[in-house]
Structures are given as structure tokens and as C-alpha cells.
Amino acid sequence: MKPVNEMILRGFVFLLYVGYLFALSTALIMQQFFHATLLACLSLHFVGLFGGLFVWSCLGQEWANPYPREKLGTARDTVILIDCVQFFAFLYVFVSYLMNYNNDYLLIACGSIAYIGIFVCFWKFFIIFNFKEKVKSKKTHVPRNAI
């Protein structure tokens, strides 16, 4: 059974990413506030990610680990790679927002990276909630010549 804190956290994060998907899609259609919306979504993503890393590593709360190795398995590396790419996209969006520089093609590329990150988080949510803990069974070893 999963801890209550982890279930609440993962459910909240899932709903938050549904909100990100809605906000980015709406901003992409309207195209007026896409830059600001992309900046807000990526900022919230990294505040949550770094907050989870802090609570997990500094406070020792295992339920807050954004990259649980035992649950994600080999998918963990992919999730970390996507977050690293998203961080560079966030840096570009942040600097271009401060400098009032709008390159629509690069913003669409950064938005595409954010969409990929959202779907990877949905995938991560699915993997974590379908994780079955391995139950260690105590098998007694009986030598063949013991009978």
C-alpha cells in the first residue's frame, strides 16, 4: 500500500499537469499570452521539482522523491533527461521574456518541449501508480539429498 502523503502528492501533481496542458493549449490557440503562460508553467514545474528534491534529500521524506528509482526503473533516466531539456527551455524562455525578445519558432520549440514534459509526467504517474511492490517470500532451501 502506498503512503497517504505520496498518494495525495501524486494526485495533486497529476491535476496540476492537467492544468498546465489546458493553460498551454489555450495560450497556444489565442497566441497572445503564450510566452508568459509558458514561463509560468515551466516556473511552477521547477518550483515543484526542486521543492520535492529538497523535501526528499534534506528532510528525508521518501514520498516526495520526484524520481523514485525502485518505482520508475529504467524510465527514470528518460524522465531526468526530459527535465534537463525542459530546464534549458525554461532558461531560454526566461531570458527572452526579460529581454522582450520574441522568436516565435524558438518559443514553439520550447512549448513543444513543455508538452513532451507534460506527457512524460503523465507516463511517470502511470508507472508509479501501477507499481507493484515486490514481496519477498521466504523460501526454505531443502537440499536434494536431505530426503
Secondary structure as the mmCIF struct_conf table of DSSP 4:
data_model
#
loop_
_struct_conf.conf_type_id
_struct_conf.id
_struct_conf.beg_label_comp_id
_struct_conf.beg_label_asym_id
_struct_conf.beg_label_seq_id
_struct_conf.end_label_comp_id
_struct_conf.end_label_asym_id
_struct_conf.end_label_seq_id
HELX_RH_AL_P HELX_RH_AL_P1 VAL A 4 MET A 30
BEND BEND1 GLN A 32 PHE A 33
HELX_RH_AL_P HELX_RH_AL_P2 PHE A 34 SER A 57
TURN_TY1_P TURN_TY1_P1 CYS A 58 LEU A 59
HELX_RH_3T_P HELX_RH_3T_P1 GLU A 62 ALA A 64
BEND BEND2 PRO A 66 TYR A 67
HELX_RH_AL_P HELX_RH_AL_P3 ARG A 69 LEU A 72
TURN_TY1_P TURN_TY1_P2 GLY A 73 THR A 74
HELX_RH_AL_P HELX_RH_AL_P4 ALA A 75 LEU A 98
TURN_TY1_P TURN_TY1_P3 MET A 99 ASN A 100
HELX_RH_AL_P HELX_RH_AL_P5 ASP A 104 PHE A 129
TURN_TY1_P TURN_TY1_P4 ASN A 130 ASN A 130
HELX_LH_PP_P HELX_LH_PP_P1 GLU A 133 SER A 137
HELX_LH_PP_P HELX_LH_PP_P2 LYS A 139 HIS A 141
HELX_RH_3T_P HELX_RH_3T_P2 ARG A 144 ALA A 146
#
